[in-house]
Structures are given as structure tokens and as C-alpha cells.
């Protein structure tokens, strides 16, 4: 009877080991799937952030160029006003 009980104990241990191995495999697959899903979502969000930053940088560069062009144009207009004032002998008064 002792041999039978050892056999059952060994069979139970083997079954338990098989079930634990199967369970560990399932957990590993689940964690891997969750990690891949998280990584995909993170990649998508990082891509969106990168695009937003690129758009902001592009807008800032464009606005800086526009400001520079406006300043140049204002300077040119001032020169014309001073030339006109000089030629027409008009005294410019700052307010």
C-alpha cells in the first residue's frame, strides 16, 4: 500500500508540476501581450507628441521669419517717411 501511495504522490506531483508549468506559460503570454499592447500605445502617443512638437517648431520658425520680414518692412517704411519728410521739408514730430 505504501508503494501505491508513493505512486499517487508522484503522479499528483507530476500533474501539479504540469499544471503549474501550463499556468506559468499562460501568465507569461498574458504579460507579454499586455506589454506589447502597452508598448504599441506608448509608441503611438510618442509619435503624436513628436508630430505636435515638430508642428510647433515649424510654426515658431515661420512666425519668426514673418516677424523678421515685418521688421525689415517697417524699417523700409520709416526710411521712406524720412525721405518724404526731408524732400517736402516736413518736420516729423514723435508723439
Secondary structure, 3 states (H helix, E strand, C coil): CHHHHHHHHHHHHHHHHHHHHHHHHHHHHHHHHHHHHHHHHHHHHHHHHHHHHHHHHHHHHHHHHHHHHHHHHHHHHHHHHHHHHHHHCCCCCCC
